[in-house]
Amino acid sequence: MGLLQVDTELTTRLFHWVSAHPALQQVFLTTASAFVYVLPLALLWLFFRTKTDRLNSIKVFLAAILSWQVLTNAVGGWLYGAYGFRDRPFALDGYQELFFERPQKAFPSDHAGVLTAVTLAFFAYRYPKLGWLFLVGGIVTSFGRVAVGFHYVGDIIGGIAIGGIAYGIIRLLDRPLDRILEKIFHGTNPS
């Protein structure tokens, strides 16, 4: 049995088990969708604290956008264009839509990508409480997204890899970003 077959089997078994328990399904639908909305609140809170926090909040935001809008779209678009890839797990049961999610483009998970990128950035920029919050939230969200059939396990792993790459790119651009952001917000270059 190949990796895609194992991934499909594991995911569909979990999805069918959760689907058979409506109360549990509702819990997982909430965990699969809601936590990512904590990110804008955390970034706004940081933005209005100190000058350093403002710059770091923007870099964390850029890591999230790079993961979500650039890398997951590029990788997903290429895979779907080149290989056709696979729809979301709930589509296997004939669903056309599940909780505002359409069947197409399951790979990679943009939620896992964003939450990985910001978790790594929060730890790197020395916000350990936010880092731990987003690490736990990312794990719970990712598990929930598999449990309700939004993603396969492999989609989550792909999203985590993309989030790590997005974070790495932002860290490589850390000093130039600091200079640009300093000019925008303070009109000077940092020493």
WOJODA-V509581 format. One record per residue. N is the residue number from 1. PSI is psi as a letter, one per 30 degrees, with the letter a starting at -180 (none if undefined). Layout:
[[N	PSI] [N	PSI]]
This chain:
[[1	k] [2	l] [3	e] [4	e] [5	e] [6	e] [7	e] [8	e] [9	e] [10	e] [11	e] [12	e] [13	e] [14	e] [15	e] [16	e] [17	e] [18	e] [19	f] [20	f] [21	j] [22	e] [23	e] [24	e] [25	e] [26	e] [27	e] [28	e] [29	e] [30	e] [31	f] [32	f] [33	e] [34	e] [35	e] [36	f] [37	f] [38	f] [39	e] [40	e] [41	e] [42	e] [43	e] [44	e] [45	e] [46	e] [47	e] [48	g] [49	d] [50	l] [51	e] [52	e] [53	e] [54	e] [55	e] [56	e] [57	e] [58	e] [59	e] [60	e] [61	e] [62	e] [63	e] [64	e] [65	e] [66	e] [67	e] [68	e] [69	f] [70	d] [71	e] [72	e] [73	e] [74	e] [75	e] [76	e] [77	e] [78	e] [79	e] [80	e] [81	e] [82	e] [83	f] [84	f] [85	a] [86	l] [87	l] [88	l] [89	e] [90	f] [91	f] [92	f] [93	g] [94	g] [95	k] [96	f] [97	k] [98	j] [99	h] [100	g] [101	k] [102	l] [103	f] [104	l] [105	i] [106	e] [107	k] [108	l] [109	j] [110	e] [111	e] [112	e] [113	e] [114	e] [115	e] [116	e] [117	e] [118	e] [119	e] [120	e] [121	e] [122	e] [123	e] [124	e] [125	g] [126	h] [127	i] [128	e] [129	e] [130	e] [131	e] [132	e] [133	e] [134	f] [135	e] [136	e] [137	e] [138	e] [139	e] [140	e] [141	e] [142	e] [143	e] [144	e] [145	e] [146	e] [147	e] [148	g] [149	g] [150	e] [151	l] [152	l] [153	e] [154	e] [155	e] [156	e] [157	e] [158	e] [159	e] [160	e] [161	e] [162	e] [163	e] [164	e] [165	e] [166	e] [167	e] [168	e] [169	e] [170	e] [171	e] [172	e] [173	g] [174	e] [175	e] [176	e] [177	e] [178	e] [179	e] [180	e] [181	e] [182	e] [183	e] [184	e] [185	f] [186	f] [187	g] [188	l] [189	k] [190	l] [191	none]]
